[in-house]
Amino acid sequence: MHSGQDAPWCPFSAQQPAVSHPVSTTSEKASSGCEEKAWRMKSETQGESNHMGELKRGRVILVAYLIATIDLTFLFMQLGVMPYLAKSLGLDSVGFGYLQTTFGVLQLVGGPIFGRFADQFGTRAALILSCASGSVFFLLLSISTSVPILFLSRLPAVFMHGLPGAQKVITDLTASSQRADALGKLGLCFGIGIIIGSALGGILSTKFGIFAPIYIGLVGSLVNTMIAMVWIPSPAKSKSEHGEAEHSNVFSIREILRLMKFPGVMEIFLVKVFSGFPIGLFLIMFSIISMDFFGLEAVESGYLMSYFGVLQMVVQGLVVGKLSKHCTERTMLRLGVLVFAGVGLGMALMRTVWHYCIIALPLVFAFSMLGTITDSILTKAVPSSDTGTMLGICASVQPLTRTVGPTIGGVLYKRFGVHSFGYLQLIVNIGLFVYLLKSKIPLREQKAH
């Protein structure tokens, strides 16, 4: 006489025939063992899948770092030769100022638009657009035989946003608790770009002519475009995450301003803008200050830029990441503003270039800290479908400073001297520090594990 129910089939052994009641307990134990083995195998498979997913994400992030490094290297390479190219075409200092302002305005306008494009069409398409725009930029620059073509070469700068594109990749592929550390490592890319780009531009232009760095930049930008096409995967976000963005215009100002209404976004963005604005004015005027106030030659100024590049690599690539694992973002935000206030005091008292070299360490620390932490906070404060737009808005801060900086910085330096930048920096950041202590800005803060 057989039981009314057969034992469940086990994938690890042949199916057993129906057994009588006296051995039903044995059958149940065998069934339980089979289920446990199946569950264990499923868990191992999922673990392997997750491990492969982690490896793939890690590779894509490394590619994003590579694209950002190449992009920044060529950007700093052309910045070094631009004054000489402009002068060879008969452009005076005032005209060169207009050229730089044009570049700043185009980047200022293009930042949020580029971010919206990344949210709607994916990071891969955005990075390809950025690298391709860089290729067109260098192509036009390579045929700049007159001032109008030189100004025309600035036009692709609207979409030249390799660093925000890399930030978007990292934001999409990292957990919130690891974001500050991953974004901070882009400081290594920035430092490498400053050091290699500045040195390479000078060497190539001296040995092979002023257009040599531009030709190299053109080839390198085309290579960067191919890297983005081959190694950056298509977006894997669901339609629900992109649903709202797909039905709105890339150029919609209303959609861009909508992000400022999320809790804490406007407050953190204003801290980002104002905390480094006085220092930004100083850095814009630094080419003049280095000659007039410090009495440096062009070669010595180049060494100073390399020194800044090394500091940037060490501080943002290593120090900020480690701090983010032990401190909350609110603490790091306050610390950055407080250090910035100290930098202002130091600048107000400095007299020689050696004083400035000492001040440079906390200056780079505060700049890197606030840049990384505010980007991390702001991308967490908005929906994942809007992180590209938010990063684009963040990227517009430096072009804004470059646009209005020459006028405001020139007035400050001419009327009040170099120490006025320090006093303004001190006053602004003391005010911001008091505000951050008293305010209750909502932050989604997590420590990295």
Secondary structure, 3 states (H helix, E strand, C coil): CCCCCCCCCCCCCCCCCCCCHHHHHHHHHHHHHHHHHHHHHHHHHHHHHHHHHHHHHHHHHHHHHHHHHHHHHHHHHHHHHHHHHHHHCCCCHHHHHHHHHHHHHHHHHHHHHHHHHHHHHCHHHHHHHHHHHHHHHHHHHHCCCCHHHHHHCCHHHHHCCHHHHHHHHHHHHCCHHHHHHHHHCHHHHHHHHHHHHHHHHHHHHHHHCCCHHHHHHHHHHHHHHHHHHHHCCCCCCCHHHHHHHHCCCCCCHHHHHHHHHCCCHHHHHHHHHHHCHHHHHHHHCHHHHHHHCCCCCHHHHHHHHHHHHHHHHHHHHHHHHHHHHHCCHHHHHHHHHHHHHHHHHHHHHCCCHHHHHHHHHHHHHHHHHHHHHHHHHHHHHCCHHHHHHHHHHHHCHHHHHHHHHHHHHHHHHHHHCCHHHHHHHHHHHHHHHHHHHHCCCCCCCCCCC
